[in-house]
Amino acid sequence: MSLSQVELLRSHGISPSAQRLAVAEYVLRTSEHPSADEVWARVRARFPMVSRATVYNTLNLFVETGLLRPLVLTEGRTVFDPVLAPHHHLIDEETGEIVDIPWERLTVNQVEQLEGFEISEYQVVLRGRRKPT
């Protein structure tokens, strides 16, 4: 448990319980885009007594306080993203891995000029696969 995680939770008005810190240690540092069940499995491996309800409630609290963003990039599956700055995503069709794409790597034109809509946010979701290296 790092002091910075304690300070981060407190700065968002969250009491840093042991369970919340265990969730934060994983979900706020990962480059993965885990589902709630994946977070629970990861946290439970290090903190066996944590319940699924506690993890779900903690994830919801982190979303409510602006520490995480929930994303629905594939039908019926919500994942969590700790990267709050604007960016895009690529879903690897072979592995299911979700990869962050820097905002400046893609250009989307004339979003603000869409008639009949007031756009508050947008992102591009690409589907494909990594090229062999």
GIJO-V940883 format. One record per residue. N is the residue number from 1. RES is the residue in three letters. PSI is psi in whole degrees, -180 to 180 (none if undefined). OMEGA is omega in whole degrees, -180 to 180 (none if undefined). NEAR is the number of other C-alpha atoms within 8 Angstrom. Layout:
N/RES/PSI/OMEGA/NEAR
N/RES/PSI/OMEGA/NEAR
//
This chain:
1/MET/124/-178/7
2/SER/149/179/5
3/LEU/-35/-179/6
4/SER/-34/177/6
5/GLN/-41/177/11
6/VAL/-48/-180/11
7/GLU/-40/179/8
8/LEU/-48/179/8
9/LEU/-47/180/11
10/ARG/-39/-179/10
11/SER/-18/177/7
12/HIS/13/177/9
13/GLY/23/-178/7
14/ILE/128/174/7
15/SER/125/-174/6
16/PRO/77/176/9
17/SER/166/180/6
18/ALA/-40/-180/6
19/GLN/-44/180/10
20/ARG/-39/178/10
21/LEU/-39/178/12
22/ALA/-42/177/11
23/VAL/-46/-179/14
24/ALA/-42/-178/10
25/GLU/-35/178/10
26/TYR/-60/-166/11
27/VAL/-27/-179/11
28/LEU/-6/-179/10
29/ARG/-10/-174/8
30/THR/151/172/8
31/SER/-4/176/4
32/GLU/173/175/8
33/HIS/77/-171/9
34/PRO/151/170/11
35/SER/171/179/10
36/ALA/-41/179/12
37/ASP/-35/177/8
38/GLU/-39/176/8
39/VAL/-46/-179/13
40/TRP/-45/-180/13
41/ALA/-44/-180/8
42/ARG/-47/-177/9
43/VAL/-40/-179/13
44/ARG/-30/179/11
45/ALA/-32/-180/7
46/ARG/-22/-173/6
47/PHE/73/-168/9
48/PRO/-25/-176/7
49/MET/0/-179/5
50/VAL/135/-178/11
51/SER/159/177/8
52/ARG/-43/-180/8
53/ALA/-40/179/6
54/THR/-44/179/9
55/VAL/-47/180/15
56/TYR/-46/180/10
57/ASN/-39/179/8
58/THR/-43/177/10
59/LEU/-44/178/11
60/ASN/-40/177/8
61/LEU/-43/178/8
62/PHE/-37/176/10
63/VAL/-48/-179/11
64/GLU/-34/-177/7
65/THR/4/174/8
66/GLY/19/177/8
67/LEU/-25/-178/11
68/LEU/156/171/13
69/ARG/130/172/11
70/PRO/140/179/9
71/LEU/138/171/8
72/VAL/94/-177/9
73/LEU/-20/173/8
74/THR/148/-174/6
75/GLU/129/175/5
76/GLY/10/-178/5
77/ARG/118/176/8
78/THR/132/175/11
79/VAL/166/-176/12
80/PHE/138/-176/13
81/ASP/120/178/12
82/PRO/-9/180/11
83/VAL/109/-176/7
84/LEU/-21/178/8
85/ALA/149/180/4
86/PRO/133/175/8
87/HIS/169/-179/9
88/HIS/176/-179/11
89/HIS/149/170/12
90/LEU/131/176/12
91/ILE/118/179/13
92/ASP/117/-176/13
93/GLU/-20/179/9
94/GLU/-41/-173/5
95/THR/-19/-175/5
96/GLY/-3/180/7
97/GLU/141/176/8
98/ILE/124/-175/10
99/VAL/134/175/9
100/ASP/136/175/8
101/ILE/122/-179/9
102/PRO/141/-177/9
103/TRP/-45/-173/8
104/GLU/-9/-180/5
105/ARG/-20/-180/6
106/LEU/147/177/6
107/THR/126/175/5
108/VAL/122/-174/5
109/ASN/148/169/4
110/GLN/28/178/6
111/VAL/-44/-177/7
112/GLU/-17/-177/6
113/GLN/8/177/5
114/LEU/120/-177/8
115/GLU/139/176/4
116/GLY/6/-179/4
117/PHE/147/171/5
118/GLU/104/-173/6
119/ILE/125/178/7
120/SER/-23/-177/4
121/GLU/152/172/4
122/TYR/159/173/5
123/GLN/157/178/8
124/VAL/135/175/6
125/VAL/115/179/9
126/LEU/150/175/7
127/ARG/137/-179/8
128/GLY/-149/177/8
129/ARG/157/178/8
130/ARG/142/174/5
131/LYS/144/176/4
132/PRO/143/180/3
133/THR/none/none/2
//
